[in-house]
């Protein structure tokens, strides 16, 4: 019985990793093109996307 539980745990972890990677890739692909400007305590930062 314990072996089945650890198998489900491994499969669940793999599913979570694949879903997380998919969400990350989707957000990176749909990011608007151009520049990104942030103003913080370190000053002004400008990055090109």
PDB file of N, CA, C, O and CB in Angstrom:
ATOM      1  N   UNK A   1       0.828  -1.199   0.000  1.00  0.00           N
ATOM      2  CA  UNK A   1       0.000   0.000   0.000  1.00  0.00           C
ATOM      3  C   UNK A   1       0.871   1.261   0.000  1.00  0.00           C
ATOM      4  O   UNK A   1       0.507   2.256  -0.628  1.00  0.00           O
ATOM      5  CB  UNK A   1      -0.942  -0.001   1.218  1.00  0.00           C
ATOM      6  N   UNK A   2       1.987   1.237   0.677  1.00  0.00           N
ATOM      7  CA  UNK A   2       2.852   2.406   0.767  1.00  0.00           C
ATOM      8  C   UNK A   2       3.493   2.717  -0.583  1.00  0.00           C
ATOM      9  O   UNK A   2       3.724   3.880  -0.914  1.00  0.00           O
ATOM     10  CB  UNK A   2       3.933   2.187   1.827  1.00  0.00           C
ATOM     11  N   UNK A   3       3.780   1.666  -1.364  1.00  0.00           N
ATOM     12  CA  UNK A   3       4.394   1.873  -2.676  1.00  0.00           C
ATOM     13  C   UNK A   3       3.439   2.609  -3.613  1.00  0.00           C
ATOM     14  O   UNK A   3       3.874   3.452  -4.398  1.00  0.00           O
ATOM     15  CB  UNK A   3       4.810   0.527  -3.293  1.00  0.00           C
ATOM     16  N   UNK A   4       2.152   2.302  -3.542  1.00  0.00           N
ATOM     17  CA  UNK A   4       1.166   2.987  -4.375  1.00  0.00           C
ATOM     18  C   UNK A   4       1.064   4.460  -4.008  1.00  0.00           C
ATOM     19  O   UNK A   4       0.930   5.315  -4.884  1.00  0.00           O
ATOM     20  CB  UNK A   4      -0.200   2.318  -4.242  1.00  0.00           C
ATOM     21  N   UNK A   5       1.127   4.755  -2.718  1.00  0.00           N
ATOM     22  CA  UNK A   5       1.041   6.154  -2.278  1.00  0.00           C
ATOM     23  C   UNK A   5       2.226   6.965  -2.786  1.00  0.00           C
ATOM     24  O   UNK A   5       2.054   8.104  -3.221  1.00  0.00           O
ATOM     25  CB  UNK A   5       0.974   6.231  -0.748  1.00  0.00           C
ATOM     26  N   UNK A   6       3.426   6.392  -2.736  1.00  0.00           N
ATOM     27  CA  UNK A   6       4.583   7.144  -3.225  1.00  0.00           C
ATOM     28  C   UNK A   6       4.546   7.276  -4.742  1.00  0.00           C
ATOM     29  O   UNK A   6       5.038   8.267  -5.281  1.00  0.00           O
ATOM     30  CB  UNK A   6       5.887   6.465  -2.789  1.00  0.00           C
ATOM     31  N   UNK A   7       3.976   6.305  -5.437  1.00  0.00           N
ATOM     32  CA  UNK A   7       3.827   6.432  -6.884  1.00  0.00           C
ATOM     33  C   UNK A   7       2.869   7.562  -7.229  1.00  0.00           C
ATOM     34  O   UNK A   7       3.131   8.337  -8.149  1.00  0.00           O
ATOM     35  CB  UNK A   7       3.332   5.114  -7.493  1.00  0.00           C
ATOM     36  N   UNK A   8       1.761   7.663  -6.501  1.00  0.00           N
ATOM     37  CA  UNK A   8       0.820   8.767  -6.712  1.00  0.00           C
ATOM     38  C   UNK A   8       1.476  10.106  -6.402  1.00  0.00           C
ATOM     39  O   UNK A   8       1.214  11.096  -7.086  1.00  0.00           O
ATOM     40  CB  UNK A   8      -0.434   8.582  -5.844  1.00  0.00           C
ATOM     41  N   UNK A   9       2.322  10.147  -5.385  1.00  0.00           N
ATOM     42  CA  UNK A   9       3.013  11.378  -5.029  1.00  0.00           C
ATOM     43  C   UNK A   9       3.962  11.819  -6.147  1.00  0.00           C
ATOM     44  O   UNK A   9       4.017  13.002  -6.483  1.00  0.00           O
ATOM     45  CB  UNK A   9       3.786  11.193  -3.718  1.00  0.00           C
ATOM     46  N   UNK A  10       4.703  10.878  -6.719  1.00  0.00           N
ATOM     47  CA  UNK A  10       5.627  11.206  -7.806  1.00  0.00           C
ATOM     48  C   UNK A  10       4.855  11.671  -9.032  1.00  0.00           C
ATOM     49  O   UNK A  10       5.225  12.665  -9.657  1.00  0.00           O
ATOM     50  CB  UNK A  10       6.510   9.992  -8.158  1.00  0.00           C
ATOM     51  N   UNK A  11       3.792  10.968  -9.381  1.00  0.00           N
ATOM     52  CA  UNK A  11       2.986  11.358 -10.543  1.00  0.00           C
ATOM     53  C   UNK A  11       2.361  12.732 -10.314  1.00  0.00           C
ATOM     54  O   UNK A  11       2.330  13.553 -11.230  1.00  0.00           O
ATOM     55  CB  UNK A  11       1.883  10.306 -10.824  1.00  0.00           C
ATOM     56  N   UNK A  12       1.870  12.989  -9.122  1.00  0.00           N
ATOM     57  CA  UNK A  12       1.295  14.299  -8.807  1.00  0.00           C
ATOM     58  C   UNK A  12       2.321  15.413  -8.908  1.00  0.00           C
ATOM     59  O   UNK A  12       2.015  16.491  -9.417  1.00  0.00           O
ATOM     60  CB  UNK A  12       0.695  14.286  -7.418  1.00  0.00           C
ATOM     61  N   UNK A  13       3.542  15.165  -8.425  1.00  0.00           N
ATOM     62  CA  UNK A  13       4.596  16.172  -8.512  1.00  0.00           C
ATOM     63  C   UNK A  13       4.957  16.454  -9.964  1.00  0.00           C
ATOM     64  O   UNK A  13       5.193  17.605 -10.331  1.00  0.00           O
ATOM     65  CB  UNK A  13       5.838  15.716  -7.738  1.00  0.00           C
ATOM     66  N   UNK A  14       5.000  15.413 -10.794  1.00  0.00           N
ATOM     67  CA  UNK A  14       5.293  15.616 -12.214  1.00  0.00           C
ATOM     68  C   UNK A  14       4.192  16.409 -12.910  1.00  0.00           C
ATOM     69  O   UNK A  14       4.479  17.263 -13.749  1.00  0.00           O
ATOM     70  CB  UNK A  14       5.480  14.274 -12.910  1.00  0.00           C
ATOM     71  N   UNK A  15       2.945  16.134 -12.569  1.00  0.00           N
ATOM     72  CA  UNK A  15       1.825  16.875 -13.160  1.00  0.00           C
ATOM     73  C   UNK A  15       1.903  18.345 -12.770  1.00  0.00           C
ATOM     74  O   UNK A  15       1.704  19.224 -13.609  1.00  0.00           O
ATOM     75  CB  UNK A  15       0.471  16.274 -12.715  1.00  0.00           C
ATOM     76  N   UNK A  16       2.192  18.614 -11.498  1.00  0.00           N
ATOM     77  CA  UNK A  16       2.305  20.007 -11.034  1.00  0.00           C
ATOM     78  C   UNK A  16       3.457  20.710 -11.739  1.00  0.00           C
ATOM     79  O   UNK A  16       3.332  21.876 -12.114  1.00  0.00           O
ATOM     80  CB  UNK A  16       2.508  20.060  -9.500  1.00  0.00           C
ATOM     81  N   UNK A  17       4.579  20.016 -11.925  1.00  0.00           N
ATOM     82  CA  UNK A  17       5.729  20.621 -12.600  1.00  0.00           C
ATOM     83  C   UNK A  17       5.407  20.937 -14.060  1.00  0.00           C
ATOM     84  O   UNK A  17       5.772  22.005 -14.552  1.00  0.00           O
ATOM     85  CB  UNK A  17       6.947  19.688 -12.520  1.00  0.00           C
ATOM     86  N   UNK A  18       4.731  20.027 -14.755  1.00  0.00           N
ATOM     87  CA  UNK A  18       4.391  20.252 -16.159  1.00  0.00           C
ATOM     88  C   UNK A  18       3.399  21.405 -16.295  1.00  0.00           C
ATOM     89  O   UNK A  18       3.535  22.234 -17.194  1.00  0.00           O
ATOM     90  CB  UNK A  18       3.807  18.972 -16.785  1.00  0.00           C
ATOM     91  N   UNK A  19       2.413  21.464 -15.417  1.00  0.00           N
ATOM     92  CA  UNK A  19       1.430  22.554 -15.463  1.00  0.00           C
ATOM     93  C   UNK A  19       2.107  23.890 -15.165  1.00  0.00           C
ATOM     94  O   UNK A  19       1.839  24.887 -15.836  1.00  0.00           O
ATOM     95  CB  UNK A  19       0.281  22.299 -14.456  1.00  0.00           C
ATOM     96  N   UNK A  20       2.979  23.910 -14.164  1.00  0.00           N
ATOM     97  CA  UNK A  20       3.700  25.139 -13.826  1.00  0.00           C
ATOM     98  C   UNK A  20       4.578  25.616 -14.965  1.00  0.00           C
ATOM     99  O   UNK A  20       4.634  26.814 -15.244  1.00  0.00           O
ATOM    100  CB  UNK A  20       4.546  24.928 -12.589  1.00  0.00           C
ATOM    101  N   UNK A  21       5.270  24.687 -15.635  1.00  0.00           N
ATOM    102  CA  UNK A  21       6.110  25.055 -16.763  1.00  0.00           C
ATOM    103  C   UNK A  21       5.261  25.568 -17.924  1.00  0.00           C
ATOM    104  O   UNK A  21       5.656  26.505 -18.617  1.00  0.00           O
ATOM    105  CB  UNK A  21       6.957  23.860 -17.210  1.00  0.00           C
ATOM    106  N   UNK A  22       4.112  24.964 -18.133  1.00  0.00           N
ATOM    107  CA  UNK A  22       3.213  25.421 -19.192  1.00  0.00           C
ATOM    108  C   UNK A  22       2.706  26.824 -18.942  1.00  0.00           C
ATOM    109  O   UNK A  22       2.649  27.644 -19.859  1.00  0.00           O
ATOM    110  CB  UNK A  22       2.044  24.478 -19.328  1.00  0.00           C
ATOM    111  N   UNK A  23       2.340  27.101 -17.712  1.00  0.00           N
ATOM    112  CA  UNK A  23       1.865  28.448 -17.371  1.00  0.00           C
ATOM    113  C   UNK A  23       2.987  29.473 -17.551  1.00  0.00           C
ATOM    114  O   UNK A  23       2.757  30.564 -18.073  1.00  0.00           O
ATOM    115  CB  UNK A  23       1.333  28.486 -15.916  1.00  0.00           C
ATOM    116  N   UNK A  24       4.198  29.121 -17.119  1.00  0.00           N
ATOM    117  CA  UNK A  24       5.340  30.026 -17.269  1.00  0.00           C
ATOM    118  C   UNK A  24       5.611  30.320 -18.745  1.00  0.00           C
ATOM    119  O   UNK A  24       5.817  31.472 -19.127  1.00  0.00           O
ATOM    120  CB  UNK A  24       6.595  29.422 -16.608  1.00  0.00           C
ATOM    121  N   UNK A  25       5.610  29.276 -19.568  1.00  0.00           N
ATOM    122  CA  UNK A  25       5.872  29.471 -20.993  1.00  0.00           C
ATOM    123  C   UNK A  25       4.775  30.297 -21.652  1.00  0.00           C
ATOM    124  O   UNK A  25       5.064  31.129 -22.512  1.00  0.00           O
ATOM    125  CB  UNK A  25       6.004  28.124 -21.699  1.00  0.00           C
ATOM    126  N   UNK A  26       3.531  30.084 -21.265  1.00  0.00           N
ATOM    127  CA  UNK A  26       2.423  30.861 -21.824  1.00  0.00           C
ATOM    128  C   UNK A  26       2.574  32.340 -21.482  1.00  0.00           C
ATOM    129  O   UNK A  26       2.384  33.201 -22.341  1.00  0.00           O
ATOM    130  CB  UNK A  26       1.074  30.332 -21.303  1.00  0.00           C
ATOM    131  N   UNK A  27       2.918  32.638 -20.223  1.00  0.00           N
ATOM    132  CA  UNK A  27       3.081  34.039 -19.816  1.00  0.00           C
ATOM    133  C   UNK A  27       4.247  34.697 -20.538  1.00  0.00           C
ATOM    134  O   UNK A  27       4.165  35.874 -20.890  1.00  0.00           O
ATOM    135  CB  UNK A  27       3.289  34.135 -18.306  1.00  0.00           C
ATOM    136  N   UNK A  28       5.329  33.962 -20.765  1.00  0.00           N
ATOM    137  CA  UNK A  28       6.478  34.526 -21.473  1.00  0.00           C
ATOM    138  C   UNK A  28       6.149  34.785 -22.940  1.00  0.00           C
ATOM    139  O   UNK A  28       6.606  35.779 -23.506  1.00  0.00           O
ATOM    140  CB  UNK A  28       7.682  33.589 -21.364  1.00  0.00           C
ATOM    141  N   UNK A  29       5.375  33.919 -23.553  1.00  0.00           N
ATOM    142  CA  UNK A  29       5.028  34.083 -24.961  1.00  0.00           C
ATOM    143  C   UNK A  29       4.027  35.214 -25.184  1.00  0.00           C
ATOM    144  O   UNK A  29       4.045  35.849 -26.238  1.00  0.00           O
ATOM    145  CB  UNK A  29       4.465  32.789 -25.505  1.00  0.00           C
ATOM    146  N   UNK A  30       3.162  35.472 -24.218  1.00  0.00           N
ATOM    147  CA  UNK A  30       2.133  36.491 -24.393  1.00  0.00           C
ATOM    148  C   UNK A  30       2.534  37.841 -23.797  1.00  0.00           C
ATOM    149  O   UNK A  30       1.721  38.764 -23.743  1.00  0.00           O
ATOM    150  CB  UNK A  30       0.840  36.022 -23.768  1.00  0.00           C
ATOM    151  N   UNK A  31       3.776  37.955 -23.353  1.00  0.00           N
ATOM    152  CA  UNK A  31       4.261  39.225 -22.813  1.00  0.00           C
ATOM    153  C   UNK A  31       4.288  40.265 -23.923  1.00  0.00           C
ATOM    154  O   UNK A  31       4.700  39.960 -25.043  1.00  0.00           O
ATOM    155  CB  UNK A  31       5.671  39.062 -22.181  1.00  0.00           C
ATOM    156  N   UNK A  32       3.858  41.480 -23.634  1.00  0.00           N
ATOM    157  CA  UNK A  32       3.898  42.509 -24.679  1.00  0.00           C
ATOM    158  C   UNK A  32       5.342  42.862 -25.049  1.00  0.00           C
ATOM    159  O   UNK A  32       6.223  42.908 -24.191  1.00  0.00           O
ATOM    160  CB  UNK A  32       3.148  43.774 -24.215  1.00  0.00           C
ATOM    161  N   UNK A  33       5.561  43.105 -26.330  1.00  0.00           N
ATOM    162  CA  UNK A  33       6.894  43.472 -26.817  1.00  0.00           C
ATOM    163  C   UNK A  33       7.118  44.962 -26.577  1.00  0.00           C
ATOM    164  O   UNK A  33       6.170  45.747 -26.566  1.00  0.00           O
ATOM    165  CB  UNK A  33       7.056  43.124 -28.335  1.00  0.00           C
ATOM    166  N   UNK A  34       8.369  45.340 -26.386  1.00  0.00           N
ATOM    167  CA  UNK A  34       8.703  46.737 -26.181  1.00  0.00           C
ATOM    168  C   UNK A  34       9.677  46.889 -25.041  1.00  0.00           C
ATOM    169  O   UNK A  34      10.587  46.077 -24.871  1.00  0.00           O
ATOM    170  CB  UNK A  34       7.457  47.554 -25.918  1.00  0.00           C
ATOM    171  N   UNK A  35       9.484  47.931 -24.262  1.00  0.00           N
ATOM    172  CA  UNK A  35      10.373  48.158 -23.125  1.00  0.00           C
ATOM    173  C   UNK A  35       9.581  48.063 -21.831  1.00  0.00           C
ATOM    174  O   UNK A  35       8.364  48.250 -21.799  1.00  0.00           O
ATOM    175  CB  UNK A  35      11.073  49.534 -23.235  1.00  0.00           C
ATOM    176  N   UNK A  36      10.308  47.768 -20.776  1.00  0.00           N
ATOM    177  CA  UNK A  36       9.706  47.700 -19.443  1.00  0.00           C
ATOM    178  C   UNK A  36      10.480  48.660 -18.548  1.00  0.00           C
ATOM    179  O   UNK A  36      11.703  48.569 -18.435  1.00  0.00           O
ATOM    180  CB  UNK A  36       9.726  46.226 -18.865  1.00  0.00           C
ATOM    181  N   UNK A  37       9.760  49.576 -17.917  1.00  0.00           N
ATOM    182  CA  UNK A  37      10.409  50.557 -17.063  1.00  0.00           C
ATOM    183  C   UNK A  37       9.876  50.408 -15.651  1.00  0.00           C
ATOM    184  O   UNK A  37       8.667  50.452 -15.428  1.00  0.00           O
ATOM    185  CB  UNK A  37      10.183  51.994 -17.590  1.00  0.00           C
ATOM    186  N   UNK A  38      10.790  50.230 -14.689  1.00  0.00           N
ATOM    187  CA  UNK A  38      10.389  50.122 -13.292  1.00  0.00           C
ATOM    188  C   UNK A  38      11.099  51.197 -12.483  1.00  0.00           C
ATOM    189  O   UNK A  38      12.271  51.499 -12.713  1.00  0.00           O
ATOM    190  CB  UNK A  38      10.703  48.712 -12.728  1.00  0.00           C
ATOM    191  N   UNK A  39      10.373  51.764 -11.539  1.00  0.00           N
ATOM    192  CA  UNK A  39      10.929  52.785 -10.658  1.00  0.00           C
ATOM    193  C   UNK A  39      10.839  52.241  -9.243  1.00  0.00           C
ATOM    194  O   UNK A  39       9.751  51.947  -8.748  1.00  0.00           O
ATOM    195  CB  UNK A  39      10.172  54.163 -10.800  1.00  0.00           C
ATOM    196  N   UNK A  40      11.982  52.111  -8.601  1.00  0.00           N
ATOM    197  CA  UNK A  40      12.012  51.562  -7.256  1.00  0.00           C
ATOM    198  C   UNK A  40      13.065  52.254  -6.415  1.00  0.00           C
ATOM    199  O   UNK A  40      13.568  53.321  -6.769  1.00  0.00           O
ATOM    200  CB  UNK A  40      12.270  50.065  -7.296  1.00  0.00           C
ATOM    201  N   UNK A  41      13.386  51.629  -5.301  1.00  0.00           N
ATOM    202  CA  UNK A  41      14.366  52.220  -4.395  1.00  0.00           C
ATOM    203  C   UNK A  41      15.769  52.213  -5.001  1.00  0.00           C
ATOM    204  O   UNK A  41      16.627  52.989  -4.579  1.00  0.00           O
ATOM    205  CB  UNK A  41      14.368  51.473  -3.066  1.00  0.00           C
ATOM    206  N   UNK A  42      16.011  51.343  -5.988  1.00  0.00           N
ATOM    207  CA  UNK A  42      17.313  51.295  -6.657  1.00  0.00           C
ATOM    208  C   UNK A  42      17.435  52.326  -7.769  1.00  0.00           C
ATOM    209  O   UNK A  42      18.517  52.500  -8.331  1.00  0.00           O
ATOM    210  CB  UNK A  42      17.553  49.915  -7.221  1.00  0.00           C
ATOM    211  N   UNK A  43      16.355  53.004  -8.092  1.00  0.00           N
ATOM    212  CA  UNK A  43      16.366  53.982  -9.158  1.00  0.00           C
ATOM    213  C   UNK A  43      15.478  53.528 -10.307  1.00  0.00           C
ATOM    214  O   UNK A  43      14.576  52.710 -10.125  1.00  0.00           O
ATOM    215  CB  UNK A  43      17.789  54.225  -9.645  1.00  0.00           C
ATOM    216  N   UNK A  44      15.740  54.060 -11.476  1.00  0.00           N
ATOM    217  CA  UNK A  44      14.934  53.744 -12.655  1.00  0.00           C
ATOM    218  C   UNK A  44      15.652  52.651 -13.442  1.00  0.00           C
ATOM    219  O   UNK A  44      16.849  52.756 -13.707  1.00  0.00           O
ATOM    220  CB  UNK A  44      14.695  55.017 -13.545  1.00  0.00           C
ATOM    221  N   UNK A  45      14.920  51.605 -13.813  1.00  0.00           N
ATOM    222  CA  UNK A  45      15.478  50.521 -14.622  1.00  0.00           C
ATOM    223  C   UNK A  45      14.666  50.420 -15.907  1.00  0.00           C
ATOM    224  O   UNK A  45      13.436  50.426 -15.877  1.00  0.00           O
ATOM    225  CB  UNK A  45      15.469  49.159 -13.841  1.00  0.00           C
ATOM    226  N   UNK A  46      15.356  50.329 -17.020  1.00  0.00           N
ATOM    227  CA  UNK A  46      14.698  50.174 -18.325  1.00  0.00           C
ATOM    228  C   UNK A  46      15.246  48.917 -18.963  1.00  0.00           C
ATOM    229  O   UNK A  46      16.458  48.776 -19.132  1.00  0.00           O
ATOM    230  CB  UNK A  46      14.925  51.426 -19.253  1.00  0.00           C
ATOM    231  N   UNK A  47      14.341  47.987 -19.326  1.00  0.00           N
ATOM    232  CA  UNK A  47      14.738  46.744 -19.971  1.00  0.00           C
ATOM    233  C   UNK A  47      13.972  46.605 -21.278  1.00  0.00           C
ATOM    234  O   UNK A  47      12.793  46.947 -21.367  1.00  0.00           O
ATOM    235  CB  UNK A  47      14.484  45.523 -19.044  1.00  0.00           C
ATOM    236  N   UNK A  48      14.670  46.093 -22.294  1.00  0.00           N
ATOM    237  CA  UNK A  48      14.017  45.835 -23.582  1.00  0.00           C
ATOM    238  C   UNK A  48      13.514  44.402 -23.588  1.00  0.00           C
ATOM    239  O   UNK A  48      14.246  43.476 -23.238  1.00  0.00           O
ATOM    240  CB  UNK A  48      14.993  46.088 -24.780  1.00  0.00           C
ATOM    241  N   UNK A  49      12.257  44.223 -23.988  1.00  0.00           N
ATOM    242  CA  UNK A  49      11.679  42.876 -24.037  1.00  0.00           C
ATOM    243  C   UNK A  49      11.895  42.258 -25.379  1.00  0.00           C
ATOM    244  O   UNK A  49      11.477  41.124 -25.611  1.00  0.00           O
ATOM    245  CB  UNK A  49      10.198  42.904 -23.717  1.00  0.00           C
TER     246      UNK A  49
END
